[in-house]
């Protein structure tokens, strides 16, 4: 039975982490000594990709167009339907009915 197959998942993860650390240290050592990698392994550090100026300008133009379209749509917004509001006479009827209900409730005697 191989030694690797008898390891647990945690031990395998730790072994992978250690191997990455070793490769990173080898890379740093080679950078310090300015010598090519003896094993032929070249580890490139992760770098953030930068956008080309033309691509970035195109993205900015697209966003500008999107904002312009949104502004045009807001200027020509569809007519909104007004909410129905009760007139003063209807409100007075509802208030009178509520007062009558309250009066009836007060007049009922609890037995």
C-alpha positions in Angstrom: 0.0 0.0 0.0 1.3 3.4 -1.0 2.1 6.0 1.7 -0.1 8.6 0.0 -3.2 6.4 -0.1 -3.0 5.8 3.6 -3.1 9.6 4.5 -6.3 11.4 5.6 -7.8 14.3 3.7 -6.4 16.7 6.3 -2.9 15.3 5.9 -3.1 15.5 2.1 -4.2 19.2 2.3 -1.4 20.0 4.6 1.1 18.2 2.4 -0.2 20.3 -0.6 0.2 23.5 1.4 3.8 22.6 2.4 4.6 21.8 -1.2 3.3 25.2 -2.4 5.3 26.9 0.4 8.4 25.1 -0.8 7.8 26.1 -4.4 7.2 29.7 -3.4 10.5 29.7 -1.3 12.4 28.2 -4.2 11.0 30.8 -6.5 12.1 33.6 -4.1 15.5 32.0 -3.7 16.0 31.9 -7.5 14.9 35.5 -7.8 17.5 36.5 -5.2 20.3 34.6 -6.8 19.2 35.5 -10.4 19.7 31.9 -11.4 17.3 29.8 -13.6 15.2 27.2 -11.8 17.3 24.0 -11.6 14.2 21.7 -11.7 12.7 23.5 -14.7 9.7 24.6 -12.6 8.9 28.2 -13.1 6.3 29.6 -10.7 4.8 32.8 -11.8 3.3 34.9 -9.0 -0.3 35.8 -9.4 -0.7 39.2 -10.9 -3.8 41.2 -11.3 -4.6 41.6 -15.0 -4.9 45.1 -16.2 -7.3 46.2 -18.9 -6.0 47.7 -22.0 -6.7 51.4 -22.5 -8.9 50.8 -25.5 -11.0 48.1 -23.8 -11.4 50.3 -20.7 -12.5 53.3 -22.9 -15.0 51.1 -24.6 -16.4 49.9 -21.3 -16.7 53.5 -20.1 -18.5 54.5 -23.3 -20.9 51.7 -23.0 -21.8 52.6 -19.4 -22.2 56.2 -20.6 -24.6 55.1 -23.3 -26.6 53.0 -20.8 -26.9 56.1 -18.4 -28.0 58.3 -21.4 -30.7 55.8 -22.4 -31.9 55.6 -18.8 -32.1 59.3 -18.6 -34.1 59.5 -21.8 -36.5 56.9 -20.6 -37.1 58.8 -17.3 -37.9 62.0 -19.3 -40.6 60.2 -21.3 -42.1 58.2 -18.5 -45.6 56.8 -19.2 -48.5 58.6 -17.6 -49.1 57.3 -14.1 -52.6 56.5 -13.0 -53.7 58.7 -10.1 -54.7 57.0 -6.9 -58.4 57.2 -6.1 -59.1 59.6 -3.3 -62.4 59.9 -1.4 -64.3 63.1 -1.6 -65.3 65.0 1.5 -68.9 63.8 1.3 -67.9 60.2 1.2 -65.5 60.7 4.1 -68.3 62.3 6.1 -70.6 59.3 5.4 -67.9 56.8 6.5 -67.2 58.9 9.7 -70.9 59.1 10.5 -71.3 55.3 10.0 -68.3 54.7 12.3 -69.8 57.0 15.0 -73.1 55.2 14.8 -71.4 51.8 15.2 -69.5 53.1 18.2 -72.6 54.5 19.7 -74.5 51.2 19.2 -71.6 49.3 20.8 -71.6 51.6 23.8 -75.4 51.1 24.3 -75.2 47.3 24.4 -75.2 46.3 28.0 -73.0 43.4 29.0 -75.0 40.8 31.0 
